Amino acid sequence: MDFIISFNSDKGTVKSTNEDSLCIKQINIDDKHIVLCVICDGMGGLECGEKASKIAVEIFSKWFDDNLDFIKNAFTDNQIINELRCLINRINKCIYTYGQENNVKLGTTLSSILIKDNKYYLSHIGDSRVYKISDKILQLTVDHNLAASNINNSKNIKKYSNILLQCLGQTKEIEPMFLVGQNKLHDVFLLCTDGLIHKFSDYNLYKVFNYKRLKNESEIQKQIMKSINLVKKRKENDNITVCVISCI
């Protein structure tokens, strides 16, 4: 199985800087096709949010480059998940320590997918999202915010939907989400920060990013820009980052 990947990131209509960061890696080793995509939505204002998300993707990127042999040859899912768990905790410690040493509050969401041929490994904390789109759309991640936690009644969900319960860099202890799954031909993975989903329903996402519309990289980029421009017209004020991986 091979993959077509395209992405874009926009600061949006209000913010003066883009606090989102992303990392994309694609490599073929022997008979293995391996893809990594990481998206992070930094918080803390201006340079702090940008710093947090940048630290996260840089550490993740270096881990990938340094561990290609392990990723290629890992025999069990647990081996990879345990390695990802250690990595996410290391990233959290690094951002938390930076904040303590510089007396600043900063943090970032992180949603990643590592694909090795027909299997994917997901890591997630925060409220960025990963979707799998085939004949339907499935949200693979769980939002770590008050709205998703069912703490608030339906009247208050919208009011508190942007309050995170978990992210990287805010606390010493975290409970990230990990998931292993199978992918098949014509599956599409969509990773996005919450700037996209505030103004987009799952049904809209399915219509824009289903496989029939994503025949090549140019078409994928066209659909990504269409979605970003649409949410900007709908007055979205957050940064917007979108990455699409199509299984071919």
N, C-alpha and C positions, 0 to 999 in steps of 0.2 A: 504493500500500500504506500502511496505517496501523498503529498499534501501541497495545497496551494494556500499561501498565507498573505494577508494584506492587513494594514492597520492605519490608523490616523489618530492624532490627539490635538485637541483645540482648547484654548484657554477659556472659550465661551464669550459671553457678551458683557460681563461685569468685571470679573477679576483681572487684575493687572499682570498676573503671572500664572503660569500653569504649574500646579503642584502635583499633577499626575506624572508618573514615570512608567515606562514599560521596557521589557526586554524580550527579544524574540531570537531564538536560535533554531536552526534547521541543519541537520547533518545526516549523511548516509555513511555508515561504517560497515564494511563487508556487506552483509545482507540485511542490515538493520536500518530502518528509517526512523530517526529520532527528532522530535520537535519539542521545544520548550517555549512557552509564552507566560510571562509574568506581568501583571498590571497592578499598580499601587496608586492609591489616592491619598496624598499627604495632607496632614492637617497641622495647624499651629500658626498659620498666618505667614504669608510672604516666604521668606527664606527658610523658615522652620519646617513648614510642610514640604517644601521642595527638597530640603535636606533629608528628611525622614524617608520619603519615597525613593530618593536617589540611593541612599545607603542600602535599602532593601534590595533593589534590583541589581546593584553592583555586587553585593555578596552572593545573590542567587546566581548571577551570571558567571562569577568566578567558580562557584561550586560546580556548575555544569561543565565548564571547560576543564577543571581539574579532575573530574570524576567520570569522564566519558567511558572509560573501560569498565568501571563498576556498573554504570547505567546499562551498558550494552550486555554485560554478562551476568547481571543479577538473576538468580534462579527463582526467587520467590517474590511475591508482592510485598510481603512483610519486610523484606530486606530494603526495598525502595522506600516504603512508607516510614520505616524507622529512621532512615537516613534523612528523609524530608522533615520528619519531626524534629530531629536534632538541628537541622539547618534553620527552621523557622524559629526555634528557641534561641539559636545563636544570633539571628537577626534582631529579635526582640531585645536581647540583652545589650547588643551593640547600640541600638537606638536609645534605649532607656539610659544606658551609661552616658551617652553623649548629652542627653538632656540634663542629667544630674550634674555632670561636670561643667556644663555651660549655663546652668540655672535657667533653662528654658523648657517649656512644655511643648512637646511635639509627638507626632505619631503618624501612622499610616495604615491603611487597609492593605491587604495583599491577597490576590487571587491568582493562582497559577495552575497550569496544566502541563504535564509532561507526558508526551505520547511516544510509545515505542511500538511501531507497527500497529497492531489491532488492539492495543490496550492503553488506557490512559490512567494517570495518577494525578489526583487533584489535591491541592493545598489551599486553605482559605481561612481568612480571619477578617472581619469587618463587614462592609455592605456593598463592596463591588460584587460583580456577579459573573458566574459562568453558566452558559446555557448549552444544551445539546439539542440540535434541531435535526429531525429526520422527517417522518411523516407527521410529526407533532413537535411541539416545543416543550422542553423539560428544563426547569431551573435546577441545576445540580447543586448549587450552593445555598446555604441558609443565611439570611441577613442577621448579623449580630447587632441588632438595634432594638429599641424599646417596642416599636410597632410589631416586629416579628415575634417578640417574646411573650405576647399576649398579656403583658402587665396592664396595659391600658385598655379601656373599653373602646368600642368602635368609634365613638365620638372624638376620642383623643388620639387615635392612631396617626392621623395626618400631622397633627401638631408635634408629636414626638418622634416621627419617623426618621429624623436625621440625627437622633441622639444614639451614639454607639455604645454598646455594652462591652465590646472588645475591639482592640486594634493593637498594632505593634508599637511598643515604645512607651506606653502609658503606665504599665504595671510590670512587676517582676514575673508574675505567674500568668500564663495565658492558656487557653484551651482551643487551639485551632481545630478546624475540621479537615479530615482527610477522607478521600474516597477513591476506590479503584473500580474501573468499569471497562466494558468492551466497546470498541467503535467499529463501524463497518463502512463499506463503500457508500459514498454519498452523504454520510453524516457531516454535519457542520457544527463546529464549536464556536460560540460567540462569547468573548470576554469583554466586559465593559465596566467602567466606573459608573457611579450612580448619577452622574450628569446626563447619561443617556436615558435611564429608565424612569426618571421623574415625569417625563412627558411622552413616554412610549409604553403602550400596553404589550403584554406578551403576544397578543394576536398581531399587532403591528410588527413586532420583531419577526415573527414567523413569516409574514407576508414579504418582508424586505430581505430576509436572510435565508430563505429556504434554498435548497440546492439548485432548483431550476433557474434561479436568477444568478447563480455564481459559477459560470462556466469557465472563467479564467480570472487571472489576477486583476485585469483591467475592469471587469464587471464587478468583482468584489469591491474594489476601491470606489467604484461609482456608487454602489449601494451604501457603503460606509459614509461617504460624503453626503449622500442624500439624507441619511438618518441624522448626521450631525447638523446639517443646515436646517433640517426640519425642527429639531428641538431648540435650536437657537431662535428660529422664528416664533416658536411657542414660548419665548422669554425665559428659557433655562439660564440660570445665572452661575452654574457651577462649571468647572472644567469637564471636558467630555473626551474620553478615550475609548476607542473601539478596536478590537482585534478579532479577525475572523480566520478560522482554519477550516478548510474544506478538504475532506478525505476523498481522494480520487484513485 
